[in-house]
């Protein structure tokens, strides 16, 4: 039940944030951030730190490093993302192979599998409380910055003309994504965190007419994906992350077909 509630909370808060990710075409950044999270996990295990804390620190460092390097204008954003993402993933995997787990009951293989693919039994009451508090924080930030972020999506120049500090909003957006990655890594696994952000939002986009409707629909679809994926993962004894993502894909296909049907119907009328 703890894992189920944690997954629901994550789905509810990741979906509206995912709408901004889709609108701003930042899916690749989400992948890069999730890959970097593995380095945070490896360092946390190596130094005996709380894994959420170590991952949050590494992901936040990644955010500031990326923005700083991007402002140097020596490399394109996509090139920087590729270097930092794959570098973080590679270093994390290398460090993980040298970890000494003699003081724990878990093998390196089990630890890596847990955080790569997600699990049904790794969320404690304390983890749930942290996830809820993190979700509340992201919700407050989204409420405060929603209009500014949408304005930035339409035009950064227009946003600046309206008095929006675009650099600050960029940091806020990226830090919210880093926080989602940190909170969701136990549930979906680092390989599938980006799916939690973009697939429900992409599905909702097919049948939405306003940003607010898209955010609400994306939240509903994300909840449906969790409601369908959780029992399927228990029944099939599969990792939770891939099963939830499979449910998201099914919902996306349904929304795509609905969008096509109603457009065709409208043309006939």
N, C-alpha and C positions, 0 to 999 in steps of 0.2 A: 504493500500500500504506500510506503514511503517513496519508493521509486516512481510509482504511478502519479502521485501528487506532484513530485518534483518535475516529472515530464510534462504534466499539464501546465504548471506554472511557467516553465520554460517556453512551451508552445505559445502561451497567451502573450508573453512579452516579446518573444523573438519575431512573431509574425508582423506586427506593425513596424518594427525596426527593419525587418526584411523588405518591406515596401520601399523604404528609403534606399536600401541597398540596390533593389531592382531599378528604381527610377534613376539613380545616380550611376548605374552600371559599375558597381563595386563588388561584384561577385568574386572576381579574381582576388581582390584584397581579402575577402573573407576566407578564401582558401589559403592564402599566404599566412594569415594570422593563425588559422587553425594548425597549420603545419609547424609554425614557430612554437606553438603551445607544447609540442613534444619536447622541445629543448627545456622549457620550464619544468616539465614533469621530471625529466632526467636529472636536472640540477637539484630539484626538490628531494628526490630519492637519494642523490649522492650526498647531500649535506644534512639530511634528516629534517627537512623543512616541511611545513604544510604545503601540499601540492597545489592547492588553489592559490595560496599566497605567492608561491614561486612562479606559477604560471601567469598570474596577474602582473607580477613585476616584469617578467620577460616580455609579455605581450604589450604592456605599456611602453617599455623601452623600445620595442619594435615600432610602435606607432610614432614616437617622437623621432626616432632615427630615420624612419621613412620620410616623414614630412621635412625634416632638416635636409636630407640628401636630395629630395625632390626640389627643394627651393634653391639648391646649388646649381640646378639646371645643367648638370654634366651628363646625366643619363635620363632616359625616359622613365615614366612611372612604371610601365609594364616590365621594363628591364630590371629596375630596382626591386620590384616585387618578386620577380623570378629569382634574383640573386639571394635576397634575404629569406624568402620562403624555403627554397631548397637548401640553402645553407643552414638554416635553423633546423630543418628536418634531418639533414644528414648528420650534423653535429649531435643532435639529440639521440639519434639511433646509435651513433658510435659510442657516445657516453653510456648509453643504456647497456651496451654489451660488456662494459667494464664494471658495472655496478656490483657491489657485494651485498647480496641479500641474505647473508648468513644469519642476521639477527631478526629476520622476519619469517613468517610462515608461507610467503608467496615466492614463487620462482620468478626470475626475470621474464620468462615467456608469458606467465599469467598476468604480470603487471602490465606488460606492453599490450597484450591482447585486450585487457580491460579498458585501457585508455585509447586504444586505436579504434575499437569497435563498440564500446559501451557495454554495460552489463545490467542485469536485473537485481543484483544483490550487493552493490557497492555504495549505496546511499544510506547514511545514518540519519537520525533525527537532527543532529547538528548540521549535517550537510543540507538537509531540507530547509532548516531555518536560514542558513546562509543564502540558499537559492531564493527563498522568498524575499529576504531583505534586499538582495541584489536586484531582483525583479522590480521591487517597489522603487528602488533608486533609479533604475532605467526608465520606469514608467513616469516618474516625476520629471526626469530630464527630457523625455520625449514630449511631455505635456508643455514644458516651458519652451522648448526649442522647435516644436513641430512646424509652425508657420515660417520661421526663419529658414529651416532646412528645406522646406518645400520651395521657398522663394529662391534659395541657392540652386536648387535642382533646375528651376526654370531658367535662371540666368544669374551667374555670380556677379556680373556688373550691375544688374538691377538690384540685387540684394545689397551690394555695397552702397548704391545710391539711396537705398531706403534706410541706411544706417546700420546694417547688419555687419558685425565683425566676422567676416567669412573664415579667416584663419582660426579664430576661436571655435566657430561652429564646426569646422573640419576636425579639430581636435576632439570636440565633444562627441561627434558622430563616430570617430574611430575608437575612442575610449569606450563608448557604449558597446561597440562590436567586440572589443577586447574583453569586456566584462561578460558578455554572452558566451564567448568561447570558454572563458574560465569556468563559468557556472555549468555549462552543458557538457563538458568533456567526459564526465562520468556516465552520463545518460546516453548520448549519441555516439561518443567516441570522437577523437579529433578528426578522423577522416570524413565524418558525415555532419559536422556542425554547420557547415555552410548550407547544406541542404535544408536544415531547419529554418534558416533565414530566407532562402530564395524560392524554394519550390512552392510553399503555400502562397507567397506573395505573387509569384508568376502565374499560379492557377487563378487567384482572385482577379488578377489584371484582365483575364480573358472575359470576365462577366461583370466588370465594374465600370461605373461612369464618372465617379469622383474619387479623389484621394481618400476621403473619409470612409466611403463605402468599401474601397479596396482594402483598407486597413481592417475594417470590421470583418469582411469576408475572409481575409487571410487568417485572422485569428480563429474564426470558426472552422476553417479547413484544417488549420494546424491542430486544433483540439480533436477534430474527427480522425486525423491521422494517428494521433496518440491513442485515442480510444480504440481504434482498430489494430494498431501495431502492438500495443502492450499485451493483450490476450494472445495474439498470434505468436509473439515471441515466447510466451510462457508455454504454449501448447507445443510448438515446434522445437523448443529448447535452443533457439537461435539467439545470436547477439541482438540486443534491442535496437541499436542504431540502424543497421541495414533493413530491419523489418519495418521500422517507422518510415524510413525513406521510401521503401517500396510502396507503402500505403500512400505517401505523398504523391508519388508518381502516378498511381491509379487515379487519385483525385484530380491531378493536373490533366490527365487525359480526358476525364469526364468533363471538366470545365472547358477544355479545348473543343470537345465535341458539342457541348451546349452552345458555346460561342458561335461555332460554325452553323449550327442548326438555326439559331435565332437570326443570324445575319441573312441566311438563305431565305428564311421565312419572311423577313422584312422586305427583301428584294421582291418576292412574289407579290406582297401586298402593295 
